[in-house]
Amino acid sequence: MNALSRRDIVCRQALGMGSVALASLLGNTACAAPPGVQMEPRHFDMRQKPPAQRPASATAMISLFMHGGPSHMDLLDPKPELSRMSGTEYGGEIQYSFVNRASKRLFGSPWRFRPRGECGTEISELLPHTAGIADDICVIRSMHTGFNGHEVSIRYMNAGIPAVTGRPSLGAWVTYALGAETENLPAYMVLTDPGGHPVDGTLNWSSGWMPPLYQGTVLRPEEPRIQNLSPPAHLAGEIQRQNLSLLRRMNRLHQRQFPEESDLDARIASYELAARMQVSAVEALDISKETQATQKMYGLDQDATREYGTRCLIARRLVERGVRFVQLFLNGQPWDNHSSIHSALPAVCTRTDRPSAALVQDLKQRGMLDSTLVHWGGEIGRLPVTENHGDAAKSGRDHNGQGFSMWLAGGGIRGGMTYGETDPLGHSAVTDRVTANDYQATLLHLFGFDHTQLTFLHNARLQTLTDARECRIVQPIIS
């Protein structure tokens, strides 16, 4: 009988770990040194690392990414001049994504704004629960990508360079920088939608050319959220412990034989993490132990908000247990309101508004908001003109990357304020423009890192999240 290889044993054990924590098995992305240059083997792991450049305000982040481009002039950026001129022709230049449906007729918001909270930030009636946290959030009204397309702007917002694929996501950079705060759960977790993946799919949480150790671990959108987490009955208990012990010894032997295989530690850590998750993940995902008041706050008692509210509540539970970076995505791009905005926009607001606000409220009442950054926003906004299909009830708005809004809370962000402005009609950011790279540099600053100094060697050069592009830390929004 031929001796079994290490790989054969791993494949045949069928321990029921599933793939959730085995991302590092997908391949080796370690980079070669320049020709003629000798390098020491690089070591990648998830051990917790202190901030390298400055004390950190934030230790974790939850990103509520709103794919499709929320209409800022209908939600967070009131434009009375747009309402006054509604129905007239826009005199400026506009870049359309869909020229055949284009119009230059200005379209004032059908929804009312009013001051909210002690700070007086004006927020639309479509976001009544966000209005309730006005004093805790910073609304940035001058976001800018300069691109109207979804994918190009998503990649800019999430990976630092417009249009380029294959780069590490923001979550991968944060995980690479800080490591894991817990040994029992992945440091970077992704909660996807039951309706499917968002636009750009797995690129949203990719580790790019970093080791797969740093990519997001996806939780299934329905129960069981982690398949095959527990071993089958005939392999449970002592048999499993013996198998894991044997696998651990063989891993260490293999590691001594091949010390320059830089991703081996990551592979071993993934197996061991999967075993520990059999207990910790089940507990973290069990929301039944939350009080009825907490579940109601997130909207779990309502059909419209139950699904997204459940994911927001799980996100809080994950961060509470040491997960470093959590992202929530919606399927497709539900904020892409090219048509029927009168019905489509209120629907997606109803689905997400209450759970998003509840997340901030819950973090605050638990003393976690000071150290947890919360992000709400998409990759673009909408144009101030109508994209009219003939029937006014079916009108919508085309893409706009020249100016749009998002909000941040916690983790060192100054609450109860707005920052930046678009022009009076809401087309372009004109005051205190914030680019995607400005946003990224500011987040890394809050995590204790200089965006120019957090580097990763790839293709014979030191890469950064912002790729040495001109950008700034947005100091006025930092508390």
C-alpha positions in Angstrom: 0.0 0.0 0.0 1.4 3.4 -0.9 1.8 5.9 1.9 -0.8 8.7 1.9 0.4 12.2 1.3 -0.5 15.0 3.7 -3.0 16.3 1.1 -4.6 12.9 0.8 -5.2 12.7 4.5 -6.7 16.1 4.6 -9.0 15.3 1.7 -10.1 11.9 3.2 -10.8 13.0 6.7 -14.1 14.7 5.9 -14.1 16.5 9.3 -17.1 18.6 8.2 -15.2 21.9 8.7 -16.7 23.5 5.6 -14.9 26.1 3.5 -15.8 29.2 5.6 -12.4 29.6 7.2 -10.2 27.9 4.5 -9.8 30.9 2.2 -6.0 30.5 2.3 -6.2 27.2 0.5 -7.1 29.0 -2.7 -3.6 29.8 -3.7 -0.4 31.6 -3.0 -0.2 35.3 -3.8 3.2 36.0 -2.3 5.2 38.1 -4.6 8.6 37.5 -6.1 11.5 39.8 -5.4 13.0 41.9 -8.2 15.5 40.0 -10.3 18.8 39.5 -8.5 17.5 40.6 -5.2 17.6 38.1 -2.3 14.8 38.3 0.2 14.1 36.7 3.5 10.9 34.6 3.5 7.9 36.7 4.4 5.7 35.5 7.2 1.9 36.2 7.1 -0.4 35.5 10.1 -3.4 36.9 11.9 -1.7 37.7 15.2 -3.0 41.0 16.6 -0.7 43.9 15.8 -0.6 47.3 17.4 -1.1 50.4 15.2 2.2 51.3 13.6 2.1 55.1 13.3 -0.3 56.6 15.9 -2.8 55.7 18.6 -6.0 54.3 17.1 -9.5 55.7 17.6 -11.1 52.7 15.9 -10.5 49.0 16.4 -13.3 47.6 14.2 -15.5 48.7 11.3 -18.9 47.8 10.0 -19.6 48.9 6.4 -23.2 49.1 5.2 -22.6 49.3 1.5 -25.5 50.6 -0.5 -24.8 49.4 -4.1 -26.4 51.4 -6.9 -26.0 55.0 -5.9 -28.5 56.4 -3.3 -30.1 59.6 -4.5 -28.5 62.2 -2.3 -30.8 65.1 -3.1 -33.7 62.9 -2.0 -32.1 61.6 1.2 -29.3 63.5 2.8 -28.6 66.7 0.7 -31.6 69.0 0.6 -31.7 71.3 -2.5 -34.4 74.0 -2.2 -33.0 75.6 -5.4 -33.6 72.3 -7.3 -37.1 72.2 -6.0 -37.7 75.8 -7.0 -36.4 75.2 -10.6 -38.0 71.7 -11.0 -39.3 71.2 -14.5 -37.0 73.8 -16.1 -34.0 73.0 -18.3 -30.6 72.5 -16.7 -28.1 75.0 -18.2 -24.9 73.1 -17.3 -23.0 70.2 -18.8 -24.1 66.7 -17.8 -22.5 63.3 -18.4 -25.2 60.7 -19.0 -24.9 56.9 -18.7 -28.0 56.3 -20.7 -28.2 59.0 -23.4 -31.3 57.5 -25.1 -33.3 58.1 -22.0 -31.6 61.4 -21.0 -33.3 64.7 -20.2 -32.1 68.1 -19.0 -35.3 68.8 -17.2 -34.6 69.4 -13.5 -36.4 67.1 -11.0 -36.9 68.5 -7.5 -37.2 66.0 -4.7 -40.8 64.9 -4.0 -39.9 64.3 -0.4 -39.6 66.8 2.4 -36.5 67.6 4.5 -36.4 69.1 8.0 -33.8 69.7 10.7 -33.1 66.7 12.9 -31.6 66.3 16.4 -29.9 69.0 18.4 -27.4 69.5 15.5 -30.1 70.4 13.1 -28.9 68.3 10.2 -31.6 68.2 7.5 -32.6 64.7 6.6 -35.4 63.4 4.3 -38.7 62.0 5.5 -37.6 58.8 3.7 -35.1 58.2 6.5 -37.0 58.7 9.8 -34.8 56.3 11.8 -31.5 57.8 10.5 -33.0 61.1 11.5 -33.1 59.8 15.0 -29.3 59.3 15.1 -28.5 62.7 13.5 -26.4 63.7 16.5 -24.3 60.6 16.2 -23.4 60.7 12.5 -21.3 62.8 10.2 -23.0 63.3 6.8 -20.5 63.9 4.1 -22.2 65.8 1.2 -19.2 66.2 -1.0 -18.2 62.7 -2.0 -16.6 62.5 -5.5 -15.3 59.7 -7.7 -15.5 61.5 -11.0 -16.9 58.4 -12.7 -20.5 57.6 -13.3 -20.2 53.8 -13.8 -20.9 51.4 -11.0 -18.0 49.0 -11.3 -15.3 51.7 -11.8 -16.6 53.7 -8.8 -17.0 50.6 -6.6 -13.4 49.6 -7.2 -12.3 53.1 -6.5 -14.3 53.3 -3.2 -13.4 49.8 -2.1 -9.9 49.1 -3.4 -8.3 52.5 -4.0 -7.9 52.7 -7.8 -10.8 53.2 -10.4 -11.6 50.4 -12.7 -8.6 48.2 -11.8 -9.5 44.6 -10.7 -7.4 42.3 -8.6 -6.5 44.7 -5.8 -7.1 44.0 -2.1 -10.3 45.5 -0.7 -10.4 47.9 2.2 -11.3 45.1 4.6 -8.3 43.1 3.5 -6.0 46.1 4.1 -7.4 46.6 7.6 -7.1 42.9 8.4 -3.5 42.8 7.1 -2.6 45.9 9.2 -4.2 44.9 12.5 -4.5 41.2 12.5 -7.2 39.4 14.4 -8.6 40.4 17.8 -10.0 36.9 18.4 -8.7 33.4 17.7 -12.1 31.9 17.4 -13.7 33.8 14.4 -12.4 35.2 11.1 -11.1 38.8 11.4 -13.0 39.8 8.2 -16.5 38.7 7.6 -19.0 39.4 4.9 -22.8 39.2 5.2 -24.4 38.8 1.8 -28.0 39.2 0.6 -30.5 36.2 0.1 -31.2 37.6 -3.3 -27.6 37.1 -4.5 -24.2 38.9 -4.6 -23.8 42.6 -5.2 -22.5 44.1 -8.4 -18.8 43.1 -8.8 -19.4 40.0 -6.7 -16.5 38.5 -4.8 -14.2 41.4 -5.9 -15.9 43.4 -3.2 -14.1 41.4 -0.4 -11.1 40.0 -2.3 -7.6 40.0 -0.8 -6.3 40.6 -4.4 -2.5 40.0 -4.5 -2.3 39.7 -0.7 -2.4 36.2 0.7 -5.9 34.8 0.7 -5.7 34.8 4.5 -6.9 38.4 4.4 -9.9 38.1 2.2 -13.4 38.2 3.6 -15.1 35.1 4.9 -18.7 34.9 3.6 -21.6 34.0 5.8 -24.5 32.4 3.9 -27.5 34.7 3.8 -29.8 32.0 5.1 -29.7 29.4 7.8 -27.5 27.5 8.3 -25.2 30.5 7.7 -22.2 28.2 7.9 -22.6 24.9 6.2 -20.8 21.7 7.4 -19.5 23.5 10.5 -19.9 20.5 12.8 -18.5 17.1 11.9 -20.8 14.2 11.1 -21.7 12.1 14.1 -19.4 9.3 13.4 -16.4 11.6 13.3 -17.3 13.7 16.3 -15.7 13.8 19.7 -12.5 11.8 20.4 -12.1 10.7 16.8 -12.1 14.2 15.6 -9.7 15.3 18.2 -7.3 12.5 17.2 -7.6 13.5 13.5 -6.9 17.1 14.3 -4.0 16.3 16.4 -2.5 14.1 13.6 -3.1 16.8 11.1 -1.5 19.4 13.3 1.7 17.3 13.7 1.9 16.7 10.0 1.4 20.4 9.3 4.3 21.3 11.6 6.6 18.7 10.1 5.8 20.0 6.6 6.4 23.5 7.8 9.9 22.6 9.0 10.7 20.9 5.7 9.6 23.9 3.6 10.3 27.0 5.7 10.2 29.3 2.6 6.6 28.5 1.7 5.3 31.8 2.9 1.6 31.0 3.0 1.9 27.7 4.9 1.2 29.3 8.3 -1.9 30.8 6.9 -3.2 27.4 5.7 -2.5 25.8 9.0 -4.2 28.6 10.9 -7.3 28.3 8.7 -7.7 24.6 9.6 -7.3 25.3 13.3 -9.7 28.3 13.1 -12.3 26.1 11.5 -12.1 23.7 14.4 -12.5 26.5 17.0 -15.4 28.0 15.1 -17.5 24.9 15.7 -18.4 26.4 19.1 -17.7 30.1 18.8 -19.5 30.7 15.4 -22.6 28.9 16.5 -22.8 31.1 19.6 -22.1 34.4 17.7 -24.8 33.8 15.1 -27.5 32.8 17.6 -29.6 35.9 17.9 -32.3 34.1 19.9 -30.6 35.2 23.1 -31.0 38.9 22.3 -33.8 40.6 24.2 -37.1 41.2 22.5 -36.5 44.9 22.8 -33.2 44.6 20.9 -34.8 42.5 18.2 -37.6 44.9 17.8 -35.2 47.9 17.6 -33.6 46.2 14.6 -37.0 45.6 13.0 -37.0 41.8 13.4 -40.7 42.0 14.1 -41.5 43.5 10.7 -41.4 41.7 7.3 -39.9 44.6 5.5 -36.9 45.0 7.9 -36.4 41.5 9.3 -33.8 40.2 6.9 -31.5 43.3 6.8 -32.1 43.9 10.5 -31.0 40.3 11.3 -27.7 40.9 9.4 -27.1 44.3 11.2 -27.7 42.6 14.6 -25.3 39.7 13.6 -22.7 42.3 12.6 -22.9 43.9 16.1 -22.5 40.4 17.7 -19.5 39.7 15.5 -17.7 42.9 16.4 -18.6 42.4 20.0 -16.8 39.1 19.9 -13.6 40.5 18.3 -14.3 40.4 14.5 -12.3 43.3 13.0 -14.1 44.2 9.8 -17.7 43.4 8.8 -19.4 44.3 5.5 -23.1 44.0 4.6 -24.1 44.0 1.0 -27.4 44.1 -0.9 -28.1 42.0 -3.9 -27.5 43.7 -7.3 -27.9 47.4 -7.0 -31.3 48.3 -5.4 -30.4 52.0 -5.2 -30.0 52.3 -8.9 -33.3 54.1 -9.4 -33.3 54.8 -13.2 -37.1 54.5 -13.2 -40.1 54.6 -10.9 -38.1 56.3 -8.2 -41.3 57.4 -6.5 -41.9 53.8 -5.4 -38.5 52.1 -5.7 -36.6 54.6 -3.4 -39.1 54.5 -0.5 -39.0 50.7 -0.7 -35.2 50.3 -0.3 -35.2 53.0 2.4 -37.9 51.1 4.4 -35.8 48.0 4.1 -32.5 49.5 5.4 -33.2 52.7 7.4 -34.4 51.2 10.6 -31.8 48.5 10.9 -29.0 50.9 10.0 -30.0 53.4 12.7 -30.5 50.6 15.2 -26.9 49.4 14.7 -25.6 52.8 15.7 -28.0 53.1 18.6 -27.1 49.6 19.8 -23.3 50.1 19.6 -23.7 53.4 21.5 -25.8 51.9 24.3 -23.2 49.1 24.7 -20.3 51.5 24.8 -18.9 50.1 21.5 -19.5 53.1 19.2 -16.4 55.0 20.3 -14.2 52.2 18.9 -16.4 50.9 16.1 -16.6 52.8 12.8 -19.9 52.5 11.0 -20.1 53.5 7.3 -23.3 53.9 5.3 -23.1 54.8 1.6 -22.8 53.7 -2.0 -20.4 54.3 -4.9 -22.1 57.1 -6.7 -25.2 59.4 -6.4 -27.9 60.5 -8.9 -28.3 63.4 -11.3 -30.6 66.4 -10.6 -32.4 65.9 -13.9 -35.1 63.4 -14.6 -34.5 60.2 -16.6 -38.1 60.2 -17.9 -39.8 57.3 -19.6 -42.8 59.3 -20.7 -45.0 58.7 -17.7 -44.0 61.0 -14.8 -44.7 58.2 -12.3 -42.0 56.1 -14.0 -39.3 58.8 -14.0 -36.0 58.2 -12.3 -32.5 59.6 -12.0 -29.3 58.6 -13.9 -25.8 58.0 -12.4 -23.7 60.7 -10.9 -20.2 60.3 -9.6 -19.5 64.1 -9.5 -21.1 64.6 -6.1 -23.0 62.4 -3.6 -23.5 61.8 0.1 -22.7 59.1 2.7 -22.5 59.1 6.5 -20.0 57.8 9.1 -20.4 57.3 12.8 -18.2 56.2 15.7 -14.6 55.2 15.8 -13.3 58.8 16.2 -15.7 60.4 13.8 -17.3 63.7 15.0 -21.1 63.2 15.2 -23.8 65.8 14.7 -22.3 67.5 11.7 -22.3 67.8 7.9 -19.2 68.2 5.8 -18.8 69.6 2.3 -21.4 70.8 -0.2 -22.6 70.1 -3.7 -23.7 73.0 -6.0 -27.2 74.4 -5.4 -28.7 71.8 -7.8 -26.8 68.8 -6.3 -24.8 67.9 -9.4 -21.2 68.4 -8.4 -19.2 68.6 -5.1 -18.0 72.2 -4.9 -16.9 72.7 -1.3 -14.5 70.4 0.6 -14.6 67.6 -2.0 -13.9 64.2 -0.5 -12.5 61.6 -2.9 -12.5 57.9 -2.4 -8.8 58.0 -1.5 -9.4 60.8 1.0 -12.0 58.6 2.6 -9.6 55.6 2.7 -6.7 57.7 4.1 -9.0 59.0 6.8 -10.2 55.5 7.8 -6.6 54.2 8.0 -5.7 57.2 10.1 -8.5 56.4 12.6 -7.2 52.8 12.7 -3.7 54.3 13.6 -2.0 54.0 10.2 -0.5 56.5 7.8 -1.9 55.5 4.4 1.5 56.2 2.8 3.3 53.9 5.2 1.0 50.9 5.3 2.6 49.0 2.4 2.7 45.5 0.8 5.4 44.3 -1.6 3.8 43.3 -5.0 5.3 43.4 -8.5 8.6 44.5 -7.1 7.3 47.7 -5.5 5.7 48.7 -2.2 1.9 49.1 -2.8 -0.5 51.1 -0.7 -4.3 51.2 -0.5 -4.3 54.7 -2.0 -1.5 53.8 -4.5 0.4 57.0 -3.7 -2.4 59.0 -5.3 -2.8 62.6 -4.1 -5.2 62.5 -1.1 -5.7 63.9 2.4 -6.9 63.0 5.8 -10.3 64.8 6.3 -9.4 66.3 9.7 -12.6 68.3 10.3 -14.7 65.2 10.6 -12.4 63.6 13.3 -13.4 64.2 16.9 
